[in-house]
Structures are given as structure tokens and as C-alpha cells.
Amino acid sequence: MQLGIIGLGRMGGNIARRLMLAGHETVVYDIDAAARADLATHGAVAADSPEAMVAALSAPRAVWVMLPAGKITEATITHLASILSPGDTIIDGGNSYYKDDVRRAAELSKLGLHYVDVGTSGGVWGLTRGYCMMIGGPETIVRALDPIFKALAPGMGDIPRTPDRHAHDPRAEEGYIHAGPAGAGHFVKMVHNGIEYGLMQAYAEGFNILQGKNADPLPLAERMEFNLADVAEVWRRGSVISSWLLDLSAEALAKDPVLDGFSGYVEDSGEGRWTVEAAIEEAVPAEVLTASLYTRFRSRQTHNFAEKLLSAMRFGFGGHKEKLGE
């Protein structure tokens, strides 16, 4: 298939590369000419403007927008709507707020344009590992785009199959689902990221307790000094708390056992806040997710070992760097 891609950053560029490795054609645009040129060396058609990108695509066109949520994505989608034709599709693969998706889908529908929102998880590892995708939009349009999603998804791999799934959508086993109408994809991804906050916080607090077992206030006979890199490594192997986040923690601790390379200043990317807002709207308790979000706020004032591990994990899966000077 042919796909236009706007935004060639950490994830957008690798999405284009993975699609081309699977035999799909990409027409790419980014404000950064060097990013366009780099993708061209991998076989992409590099356009020097959104208009040129649209002109290079065959109708019905599909354009994937992979930009930071907020004003830049909103402005890009508005501009695309003015240069695309009825029957074309705009895909937002970033981390937009799901209520914006609902509004955009309604607005674009009046112009004869389709809208698909794709909650995309995979970070900087997506090129090799594939992307877990949660998709919202019309069923017929999502089905038409299936070759794109299948190529980006990780596939079954060597993960054991879940028993009794014969009555469920087989796409989930491949690493992507059609979650529902417009907004559903980003809503599921939003909750995914809220859970991510809680999981990361649990690991961070646990290792902080281990690290503090040799503290001066404790009786001398009860003090213990643990090799945290070894603890993380042994938990990776056969433990019920093994996960990719634990893998990243083990890697960070093996390289820098005291995490001196991290200050402990932990950002939040928005989805955690939106998840807590959704819980409030639904009157659903979310104690762990809410506490983990507030811990990130506190980390910007004082830092401890737990926040350093949070920073290390964020860098590991997403390449997120701490703010300079923090």
C-alpha cells in the first residue's frame, strides 16, 4: 500500500522505515529537510511540502500524522483537510486527547474525509519490535488500512497463545485492535499510559526500599546492602513481576548502579492526567494511577532514587531525555 507520513521524529521515521521493509510505499514530509533526505535514502518519496506529498499520493489517499499532541497536530490536520479530497483518510498516530478525535471525526466527515486515531505504543524500539496499536474509526476504513497496521504490528512472535480466544478478534494476537469508533483508539492508549505510570511507580518504589535498607537510621544488625542490578536481573527470570519495564530497569542498573546519569526529574506526557480526568468523570477509583501522577509532579521539586529509576525507564523505552539543567 501507499501511505503519506507527516512527522519523521523518533517514531514517525521508524514507522516509515518499518513499512518500507514490508514492501509498502511511503511519501514523507517533515519541516526538517535532513529528516526527509534521510528517509529518501531508505526508499521513501520525500516531499518538500504537504501539498507536494498529497500530489504524490494516489486517490483514495491516506496520510498518517505523527506529531506531538496539541496545536501542531491540530494545525496539521486542519491544513490537510483543506488540500485532501473526499474519500481520503487522515490518521492521527500521536497521543492526542480522545475528545479531540471525536470532534475532528465529525468535522472531517462533513468534508467527506475519514478520520482514524491510532494509539501507538513501541517508542524508539518499534522499528525492530513492532508497534502495539489501538485503533479508532469506521470499521470499513480500518479494514482497508489493515495491511499498514499488520506491517507495523509485532505479530505473534514467541508469546504463548491465550487459551479460549477462538471467538475473539485475531488481530489482537498480532498486536493491534480496532477498539471502536473515533476516539476509542486514543482512549485505550490513554488508559494504557495511565497504567504504565502505576507500573513504573511500583518498580521505582520497590527498588527505593531495597536501596534504603542500608540507611543510617536502621539498627546496624538489620542493615543490608543489595546489588540492585542483580535483583533486577533475577526478577527478570521466572518472576511473576517480569516485564519489559523491568528489563529496562535491569539494563539501566547494570550500566549505572546508582543512576548518577539521572537527576530524578520526571515529566508526564499528558495521558496520565487525562486518565485521571476520565476516572473522575466516570466516578471510578484510580488510587494507584493518581498517586503515580502526583509523584511525577513532586519529582520536579525534590528527587530520590525512585525518580531516577523512573527517568531511566522512560529513556529506555521512549528515548525521553530529562530537561537540561534539572
C-alpha positions in Angstrom: 0.0 0.0 0.0 0.9 3.6 -0.3 0.9 5.9 2.8 1.8 9.6 3.4 3.5 10.3 6.7 3.9 13.8 8.2 6.4 13.9 11.2 9.6 12.0 11.0 10.8 12.1 14.6 11.7 9.3 16.9 8.6 7.3 15.9 7.4 8.7 12.6 10.7 8.0 10.9 10.8 4.4 12.1 7.2 3.8 11.1 8.1 4.8 7.6 11.2 2.5 7.7 9.2 -0.5 9.0 6.6 0.0 6.4 9.1 0.1 3.6 10.9 -3.0 4.9 7.5 -4.7 4.5 7.2 -3.5 0.9 4.9 -0.6 1.3 5.4 2.8 -0.4 5.8 5.9 1.8 5.6 9.6 0.8 7.0 11.6 3.7 7.2 15.2 4.8 8.8 16.9 7.8 9.7 20.5 8.4 13.3 19.2 8.8 14.8 18.7 5.3 17.5 16.5 6.7 14.9 14.1 8.1 13.2 14.0 4.7 16.5 13.3 3.0 17.4 10.5 5.3 14.1 8.7 4.6 14.7 9.2 0.9 17.9 7.2 1.2 15.8 4.3 2.5 13.4 4.4 -0.4 10.8 6.9 0.6 9.5 9.6 -1.7 10.4 12.8 0.1 8.1 15.8 -0.4 9.1 19.4 0.4 5.6 20.4 1.4 2.3 18.8 2.5 0.8 19.9 -0.9 3.6 18.0 -2.7 3.0 15.0 -0.5 -0.7 14.9 -1.3 0.1 15.3 -5.0 2.4 12.3 -5.0 -0.3 10.1 -3.4 -2.8 8.2 -5.4 -6.5 8.5 -4.5 -8.0 7.5 -2.2 -5.2 8.8 -0.1 -4.2 8.0 3.5 -2.0 10.3 5.5 -0.5 9.4 8.9 0.2 12.4 11.1 2.9 11.6 13.7 3.4 14.8 15.6 3.2 15.9 19.3 -0.4 16.2 20.6 -1.8 19.7 20.7 -1.6 22.8 18.5 0.9 21.4 15.9 -1.3 18.3 15.3 -4.5 20.3 15.2 -3.0 22.8 12.7 -1.6 20.0 10.5 -4.9 18.1 10.4 -6.8 21.4 9.6 -4.4 22.1 6.8 -4.6 18.5 5.4 -8.4 18.8 5.4 -8.1 21.8 3.1 -5.9 20.0 0.5 -7.2 16.4 0.6 -10.3 15.2 -1.4 -13.5 13.4 -0.3 -12.8 9.7 0.3 -9.3 10.4 1.7 -8.3 9.4 5.2 -6.4 11.3 7.9 -4.7 9.1 10.6 -3.5 10.6 13.8 -0.9 8.2 15.3 0.3 10.5 18.1 -1.1 10.8 21.6 -4.0 13.2 21.0 -6.8 13.6 23.5 -9.6 11.3 22.6 -12.3 14.1 22.8 -10.4 15.9 20.1 -10.7 12.8 18.0 -14.4 12.7 18.4 -14.7 16.4 17.3 -12.3 16.0 14.4 -14.1 13.0 13.0 -17.4 14.8 13.0 -15.8 17.9 11.3 -13.9 15.9 8.7 -17.0 13.8 7.9 -18.8 17.0 6.7 -16.0 17.3 4.1 -16.2 13.7 3.0 -13.0 12.8 4.8 -12.4 9.8 7.0 -10.6 10.0 10.3 -8.7 7.2 12.2 -7.0 7.6 15.5 -4.2 5.2 16.4 -2.8 4.9 19.9 0.7 3.7 19.2 3.0 2.1 21.7 6.5 1.0 21.0 8.7 4.0 21.4 12.1 4.0 19.9 12.1 0.2 19.7 9.2 0.0 17.3 11.3 -0.4 14.2 12.6 -3.8 15.4 10.0 -4.9 17.9 6.9 -3.5 16.1 4.2 -1.3 17.4 1.2 -2.2 19.6 -1.7 -0.3 18.1 -5.2 0.6 19.4 -7.3 1.9 16.6 -10.4 4.0 16.5 -12.5 4.9 13.4 -15.0 3.4 10.9 -14.8 -0.3 10.5 -14.6 -0.3 6.7 -11.8 2.3 6.7 -9.8 0.4 9.4 -10.2 -2.8 7.5 -9.0 -1.1 4.3 -5.9 0.0 6.1 -5.2 -3.4 7.6 -2.1 -4.1 5.5 -0.5 -1.0 7.0 -1.4 -1.9 10.6 -0.3 -5.6 10.1 3.1 -4.5 8.8 3.6 -2.2 11.8 2.4 -4.6 14.4 4.9 -7.0 16.1 3.0 -10.2 15.1 2.5 -13.2 17.4 6.2 -13.7 17.9 7.0 -16.3 20.6 4.5 -15.2 23.1 2.3 -18.2 24.3 -1.2 -18.0 22.9 -4.0 -17.3 25.3 -6.4 -20.2 25.7 -10.1 -19.9 24.6 -9.5 -16.9 22.3 -11.2 -18.6 19.3 -14.2 -16.3 19.5 -12.2 -13.1 19.6 -10.7 -10.8 17.0 -7.4 -12.5 15.8 -5.8 -9.1 15.2 -5.3 -8.6 18.9 -2.8 -11.6 18.9 -0.9 -9.8 16.1 -0.5 -6.7 18.3 -3.3 -4.4 17.1 -7.0 -4.0 17.6 -9.9 -2.0 16.2 -11.1 -0.6 19.6 -14.2 1.2 18.4 -15.4 4.5 16.8 -13.3 7.7 16.5 -11.6 8.4 19.8 -11.6 4.8 21.0 -8.1 4.1 20.0 -6.6 7.1 21.8 -8.8 6.4 24.8 -7.5 2.9 25.2 -3.9 4.1 24.7 -4.6 6.9 27.3 -5.5 4.3 29.9 -2.6 2.1 28.8 -0.3 5.0 29.6 -2.0 5.7 32.9 -1.3 2.0 33.8 2.2 2.5 32.7 2.6 5.3 35.2 1.5 3.0 38.0 3.7 0.0 37.0 6.7 2.2 36.7 6.0 3.8 40.1 5.7 0.3 41.7 9.1 -0.7 40.4 10.6 2.6 41.4 9.3 2.4 45.0 10.3 -1.2 45.4 13.9 -0.6 44.4 13.9 2.6 46.5 13.0 0.4 49.6 15.8 -2.1 48.7 18.3 0.8 48.2 17.3 2.3 51.6 17.8 -0.9 53.6 21.4 0.2 54.4 20.3 3.6 55.7 21.9 5.0 58.9 18.6 5.3 60.9 18.3 1.5 60.9 19.8 -0.7 63.6 23.2 -1.9 62.5 22.3 -5.6 62.6 19.3 -5.0 60.3 21.2 -3.1 57.6 21.6 -4.8 54.3 23.3 -3.7 51.1 21.8 -5.2 47.9 23.2 -5.4 44.4 20.2 -3.8 42.7 21.4 -4.8 39.2 21.4 -8.5 40.4 18.0 -8.2 42.0 16.5 -6.7 38.8 18.2 -9.4 36.7 17.0 -12.3 38.8 13.4 -10.9 38.8 13.5 -10.9 35.0 13.8 -14.7 35.0 10.8 -16.6 36.1 9.3 -14.0 38.5 5.7 -13.0 38.3 6.7 -9.3 38.1 8.9 -9.7 35.0 8.1 -7.2 32.2 9.7 -5.0 29.6 9.9 -2.2 32.2 11.8 -4.5 34.5 14.1 -5.4 31.6 14.8 -1.7 31.1 15.4 -1.2 34.8 17.9 -4.1 34.8 19.7 -2.6 31.9 19.9 0.8 33.5 21.1 -0.5 36.8 23.7 -2.8 35.2 25.2 0.2 33.4 24.9 2.7 36.3 24.0 1.1 39.7 23.5 4.4 41.5 21.9 6.1 38.4 24.2 9.1 38.6 23.3 9.8 35.0 19.7 10.8 36.0 18.5 13.6 38.2 15.1 12.2 39.0 13.2 14.9 37.3 10.2 13.0 35.7 7.9 14.5 33.1 4.4 13.4 32.3 3.3 13.4 28.7 -0.4 14.2 29.2 -2.1 10.8 29.1 -1.7 10.2 32.8 -3.6 13.4 33.5 -6.3 12.5 31.0 -6.7 9.1 32.5 -7.2 10.5 36.0 -9.7 13.0 34.5 -11.6 10.2 32.9 -11.7 8.3 36.2 -13.2 11.4 37.8 -15.8 11.8 35.1 -16.8 8.1 35.5 -16.6 8.2 39.3 -14.2 5.2 39.1 -11.5 4.9 41.8 -7.9 5.1 40.5 -5.8 5.4 43.5 -2.5 4.0 42.2 -2.7 5.9 38.8 -3.5 9.1 40.5 -0.7 8.7 43.1 1.8 7.9 40.4 0.9 11.1 38.5 1.3 13.2 41.6 4.6 11.7 42.3 5.8 12.9 39.0 4.8 16.4 39.9 6.7 16.1 43.2 9.8 14.9 41.4 10.2 18.3 39.9 10.9 19.8 43.3 13.0 17.1 45.1 14.5 13.9 43.7 15.2 10.5 45.1 16.4 7.1 43.8 12.9 6.1 42.8 12.6 9.1 40.4 16.0 8.4 38.9 14.7 4.9 38.0 11.6 6.3 36.5 13.7 8.6 34.4 15.9 5.7 33.4 12.9 3.6 32.3 11.4 6.5 30.3 14.7 6.9 28.5 14.9 3.2 27.9 11.6 2.7 26.2 11.0 6.1 24.6 14.3 7.9 24.4 12.8 10.6 26.7 15.6 12.8 28.0 15.4 14.9 31.2 15.2 18.6 30.8 18.5 20.3 30.6 19.6 21.9 33.8 17.4 19.7 36.0 
